[in-house]
Amino acid sequence: MPTTNDIRNILDIQDKHITFLDNCVTIGDFKGKSCKFIDCTLTYHPESCVNCDVPNEKFIVFKNGTQTSRVTYPMAGIYPTYLRIKKQRYLCKNCGKSFTAKTPIVKRNCFISNYINAQILDQSRNVQSVKDIAKDTNVSEATVQRVLTNEGECIRPHYHSLPEHMSFDEFKYASGRMAFEYINVETGDILDILPAKDSRYVTQHFLSRYSLNQRSNVQTITIDMNASYISFIPKLFPNAKVIIDRFHIIQLLNRSMNKTRVAIMNQLNNSNGENQKKYRRLKRYWKKILKKANNISHTSYDYYRLFGQRTEGAIISEMLDYDPKLKATYDLYQSIIAAVEANDYERLCFILNQPCSSDVSTYLKTSLKTLRKHLSAIRNTFIYPYNNGRIEGINNKIKVLNRVAYGYRNFSNYKNRILLHFKLNPNTTQLSYKKNEEHVLAA
Ligand SMILES: [Zn+2]
């Protein structure tokens, strides 16, 4: 039967019990829209009765009428497509009950083919709203949400154990609320996402889900410099060392250096022509001031607008000479960055314990205070190879999902979507973090 084989191939149907006849495709109307109906028959010789399991010998199970069901199918061509399957009914003499022929393309009592389910899952890997997925797959939003929820159930966190190395972070979601998330820092697997980040909620979560034994297994936890986490970590994870994410240390220093530059630059923004020039230079070359000392070139000459033909090092030192405060802050900034880059804990302690020059800006002084407070955790930063790169990458992706998939009033749906997204797209996290770091560090 050439018709059946060809149509099966077109529709990717492997079930040999489905047959198509000539002229089985018609254009019709459904829910007020033009659509394509494809008629087919499903019949076979059952080996046994599905109700009582009696082997089908000597026609104990016999054919008894048909039942037609309309099944939503992925679009073939430009019209929404429905399979009209004429399913064989069977009656069993042994138990007197009847049943309908089954096919792997659609679940029992279901009117949406498994192909659509697969399509929905496939689409959900992209950053796309439920509404758009529903439109593309020709089903309702409720159906899309149901498929995602069912699939999400399978990848729900199971609270059997905790890994040795974890990473904590938080992110904003609907109406400015904060969610808390923890991951396995080595594999990047999301372990769970909680709808609140306050310490009472998070503490309760860990206490109720994990035994002391499981919590004792945790060796390190990487966090950013958010004090609210630090307070409950020793209580919950007696053996865990806290690691401050390296990126956040650098970012803290970066910000205070930049604020210093802006403050000095704004003082120069007056009617004095010479000051105006300095102002414009400091404004234009803000990245140069933040650049790590060992990346600055002192040998190659380039043309710099507002300066002329100079080396990079020369324009930086010229700008630093505008104000002793800028120079003092810059020197201290560079020496701390160098100590952090070199993982030199002794040197960092030495710098932090020295009395600060009065010329150093209050911005940097405040940052130093923060570093002093977290010194023991920063020591761990230098010892362990872990950072918050993966979790930050995950959060960037979540923010995008949040923007596109607005309308997640239900946190559990939102969480499902996130978990599903990362399950279907492994390896997408590390990259976006790197981009982020480059932006701040101003290569
Ligand atoms: Zn039976």
Boltz pocket constraint, residues with backbone or C-beta under 6 A from the ligand:
constraints:
  - pocket:
      binder: B
      contacts: [[A, 49], [A, 50], [A, 51], [A, 52], [A, 53], [A, 54], [A, 92], [A, 93], [A, 94], [A, 95], [A, 96], [A, 97]]
      max_distance: 6.0
